[in-house]
């Protein structure tokens, strides 16, 4: 008579239960880290659910270097996000942020130490490293794409978000403006014929003095900017108060409606585009641009920060 063996799924289920127990014990011992430790438990549950972990019969095997390395790579590539709507954009997973990666690795080191396992040799990753530099070839591709879009008719120009982004990109190429410089741009900074702009710059550092630079805008930028200004004029109809921001929001924003609570309100489209909105819009549209251009010969995907483009075209850099 043979002794029945426990199936691999059952064994891993027991290992996962032991893992959750250890994480809960750690959370009780260090209450200030409880939220983060339970976050690790949630990600491990997602990895187990999606069968992203190697076979493991015990807690020690689950926290062995190969299994931990597999878990970290899946988490850092955004495969373990628990909110379905936050997991992808245009079908691509959102990688977790450098700060999140750093925190996750610290917690896993503590967890692995509990079972006296060695920590895996991880890829050489600088958590705070800047994104890749943009090459002169990428900038040339970008200028040709902008010039092409400047020649499109009204019906071919695309949605408002896209027109705003193209005008922003072209503006950065002409002025090497940072995201902060874009935020500070005002309608009155443009000349009457939109061929020149004054940029109010605030260098990093508490005691850095602000300055102003003046720039001629290319023919492509003038056309794309005029297209955006037509959109902007339509958006400004419901705005009361300040109406001079060059880059404004496209949709209502706020934390409620006047029907829900008189103290909560919705801000109309056309208000000044703030830092968070600008960064999200830049990332969203750069991702779309990379998807649009991926089949173009020689195209290399652009990084998702405005600052990368600004640095690439500053005098002496490109």
C-alpha positions in Angstrom: 0.0 0.0 0.0 1.5 3.3 -1.1 1.4 6.4 1.1 -0.5 9.3 -0.6 1.6 12.3 -1.4 0.6 15.9 -1.0 0.0 17.6 -4.4 2.3 20.5 -5.4 -0.5 23.1 -5.3 -1.4 22.0 -1.8 2.2 22.2 -0.7 2.6 25.7 -2.1 -0.7 26.7 -0.4 0.8 25.6 2.9 4.0 27.5 2.2 1.9 30.6 1.3 0.0 30.2 4.6 3.3 30.1 6.5 4.5 33.2 4.6 1.4 35.2 5.6 1.8 34.0 9.2 5.4 35.3 9.3 4.4 38.6 7.7 1.6 39.1 10.2 4.0 38.3 13.1 6.5 40.9 11.7 3.6 43.4 11.4 2.7 42.9 15.0 6.3 43.3 16.1 6.8 46.5 14.1 3.4 48.3 13.9 4.8 51.2 11.9 5.7 48.7 9.1 2.4 46.7 9.2 0.9 48.4 6.2 4.0 47.7 4.0 4.4 44.1 5.2 0.7 43.4 4.4 1.3 45.0 1.0 4.1 42.4 0.4 1.6 39.7 1.4 -0.9 41.0 -1.1 1.7 40.9 -3.9 2.7 37.4 -3.0 -0.9 36.4 -3.1 -1.2 37.9 -6.6 2.0 36.1 -7.7 0.6 32.8 -6.4 -2.8 33.4 -8.0 -1.2 34.1 -11.5 1.3 31.1 -11.1 4.3 33.4 -11.3 6.2 31.7 -8.5 8.4 28.5 -8.9 7.3 25.3 -7.2 7.8 25.6 -3.4 6.8 23.0 -0.8 8.0 24.9 2.2 8.4 28.5 3.4 12.2 28.1 3.1 11.8 27.1 -0.6 9.4 30.0 -1.2 12.0 32.4 0.2 15.0 30.8 -1.5 17.0 33.1 -3.9 15.5 31.9 -7.2 11.9 32.3 -5.9 12.6 35.7 -4.4 14.3 36.9 -7.6 11.3 35.7 -9.7 8.9 37.6 -7.3 10.9 40.8 -7.4 11.2 40.9 -11.2 7.4 40.3 -11.6 6.6 43.0 -9.0 9.0 45.6 -10.5 7.5 45.0 -13.9 4.0 45.8 -12.6 2.6 42.3 -13.0 1.4 42.1 -9.4 -0.8 45.2 -9.2 -4.0 44.4 -7.5 -6.2 47.1 -9.1 -7.1 45.9 -12.6 -7.6 49.4 -14.0 -4.1 50.4 -12.8 -2.2 47.5 -14.2 -1.9 48.5 -17.9 -1.9 51.4 -20.3 -2.5 50.4 -23.9 -1.9 46.9 -22.8 1.5 47.6 -21.3 2.1 47.0 -17.5 3.0 50.0 -15.4 6.4 49.2 -13.8 6.5 50.1 -10.1 8.3 53.3 -9.2 12.0 53.3 -8.1 10.9 54.3 -4.6 8.5 51.4 -4.4 11.1 49.0 -5.7 13.6 50.2 -3.1 11.0 49.7 -0.2 10.0 46.3 -1.5 13.6 45.1 -1.6 14.3 46.3 1.9 11.2 44.5 3.3 12.2 41.3 1.5 15.6 41.4 3.0 14.0 41.4 6.4 11.6 38.6 5.5 14.3 36.4 4.0 16.5 36.9 7.1 13.7 35.4 9.3 14.2 32.0 7.6 18.0 32.4 7.5 18.1 32.3 3.7 20.7 34.2 1.5 19.3 37.1 -0.4 19.5 36.7 -4.2 22.0 38.5 -6.3 19.8 41.1 -8.0 20.4 42.9 -11.3 22.6 45.9 -10.9 19.9 48.5 -10.6 20.4 52.1 -9.5 17.0 52.9 -8.0 17.5 56.7 -8.5 19.2 56.5 -11.9 17.9 59.0 -14.5 16.1 57.6 -17.5 18.2 57.0 -20.7 19.5 60.0 -22.5 17.6 61.0 -25.7 19.9 60.9 -28.8 20.1 63.4 -31.6 18.6 60.7 -33.9 15.5 60.5 -31.7 15.2 64.3 -31.7 15.5 64.4 -35.5 12.7 61.8 -35.7 10.6 63.8 -33.3 11.0 67.0 -35.3 9.9 65.3 -38.5 6.9 63.8 -36.7 5.9 67.3 -35.4 6.4 68.9 -38.8 4.1 66.2 -40.3 1.4 66.9 -37.7 1.6 70.6 -38.2 0.5 70.1 -41.8 -2.7 68.1 -40.9 -6.2 69.5 -41.5 -8.7 70.2 -38.7 -10.3 66.8 -39.0 -6.9 65.0 -38.9 -5.4 66.7 -35.9 -6.7 64.3 -33.2 -8.1 64.8 -29.8 -7.5 67.8 -27.5 -5.0 66.0 -25.3 -2.9 65.0 -28.3 -2.9 68.6 -29.7 -1.8 70.0 -26.3 1.0 67.4 -26.1 2.3 68.1 -29.6 2.4 71.8 -28.8 4.2 71.2 -25.5 6.8 68.9 -27.1 7.5 71.4 -29.9 7.8 74.2 -27.3 10.3 72.2 -25.3 12.4 71.5 -28.4 12.5 75.3 -29.1 13.0 76.5 -25.6 14.5 73.5 -23.6 11.8 74.3 -21.0 11.5 72.0 -18.0 8.1 70.9 -16.6 8.2 73.7 -14.1 8.9 76.2 -16.9 5.9 74.9 -18.8 3.7 75.4 -15.7 4.8 79.0 -15.4 4.1 79.9 -19.0 1.3 82.5 -19.4 -0.6 83.6 -22.5 1.0 87.1 -22.2 4.5 85.6 -22.5 3.8 85.0 -26.2 4.4 87.8 -28.7 1.4 89.1 -30.7 2.2 86.8 -33.7 3.2 83.9 -31.5 6.7 83.7 -33.0 8.5 84.4 -29.7 8.0 83.6 -26.1 9.6 84.6 -22.8 10.3 81.8 -20.4 10.3 82.4 -16.6 12.9 80.0 -15.2 13.4 79.0 -11.6 16.6 76.9 -11.2 16.6 74.2 -8.6 17.7 75.3 -5.1 16.2 77.3 -2.4 18.3 80.4 -3.0 18.5 80.2 -6.8 17.4 83.5 -8.4 14.7 83.3 -11.0 15.5 84.4 -14.5 13.9 85.1 -17.9 15.0 83.9 -21.3 13.6 84.8 -24.7 13.2 82.4 -27.6 12.1 82.5 -31.2 9.7 79.7 -32.0 9.9 77.6 -35.1 7.3 77.6 -37.8 6.2 74.1 -36.7 5.8 75.2 -33.1 3.8 78.3 -34.1 1.3 76.2 -36.1 1.0 73.5 -33.3 0.6 76.2 -30.7 -2.1 78.0 -32.7 -3.9 74.7 -33.0 -3.7 74.3 -29.2 -4.8 77.9 -28.5 -7.9 77.3 -30.5 -8.7 74.3 -28.2 -7.7 76.3 -25.2 -10.2 79.1 -26.1 -13.0 76.7 -26.3 -12.1 75.2 -22.9 -11.9 78.6 -21.2 -15.6 79.5 -21.5 -16.5 78.3 -18.0 -13.4 79.5 -16.2 -13.8 82.4 -13.7 -10.9 84.2 -12.3 -7.4 83.6 -13.6 -7.4 82.9 -17.3 -3.9 83.5 -18.4 -2.2 80.1 -18.1 -0.9 78.8 -21.4 -1.3 75.1 -20.6 -4.7 74.3 -19.0 -6.7 71.2 -18.0 -9.0 69.4 -20.5 -11.6 67.9 -18.2 -13.4 68.8 -15.0 -11.5 68.0 -11.8 -12.3 68.1 -8.1 -13.4 65.9 -5.3 -17.2 65.9 -5.7 -20.1 67.8 -7.2 -22.3 70.5 -5.9 -25.1 68.0 -5.9 -23.2 65.8 -3.4 -22.2 68.4 -1.0 -22.2 72.3 -1.2 -18.6 72.3 0.1 -17.4 70.0 -2.6 -17.2 71.2 -6.1 -15.9 70.4 -9.6 -13.4 72.6 -11.2 -14.2 73.2 -14.9 -11.9 72.5 -17.7 -9.5 75.3 -18.5 -7.8 75.8 -15.2 -4.0 76.0 -14.9 -2.4 72.6 -15.5 -0.6 71.7 -12.2 2.5 69.6 -11.8 0.7 66.3 -11.2 -1.6 66.8 -14.2 1.3 67.8 -16.4 3.5 64.8 -15.5 0.6 62.4 -16.0 -0.3 63.9 -19.4 3.3 63.9 -20.5 3.7 60.3 -19.5 0.4 59.2 -21.0 1.0 60.8 -24.4 4.7 59.8 -24.6 3.5 56.2 -24.2 1.0 56.8 -27.0 3.7 58.4 -29.1 6.0 55.4 -28.6 3.2 53.0 -29.6 2.4 55.2 -32.7 6.0 55.4 -33.9 7.3 51.9 -32.9 7.1 50.7 -36.6 9.1 53.7 -37.9 12.6 52.6 -39.0 15.2 53.8 -36.4 12.7 55.0 -33.8 13.8 54.4 -30.2 11.1 54.8 -27.5 11.3 58.1 -25.6 11.6 58.2 -21.8 8.5 59.4 -20.0 9.8 62.6 -18.3 9.7 66.1 -19.8 13.1 66.8 -18.2 14.9 64.2 -20.3 13.9 66.0 -23.5 14.7 69.4 -22.1 18.2 68.3 -21.1 18.8 66.6 -24.4 18.4 69.8 -26.5 19.9 72.4 -24.1 22.8 74.3 -25.8 25.9 72.2 -26.0 24.0 68.9 -25.4 22.5 68.2 -28.9 
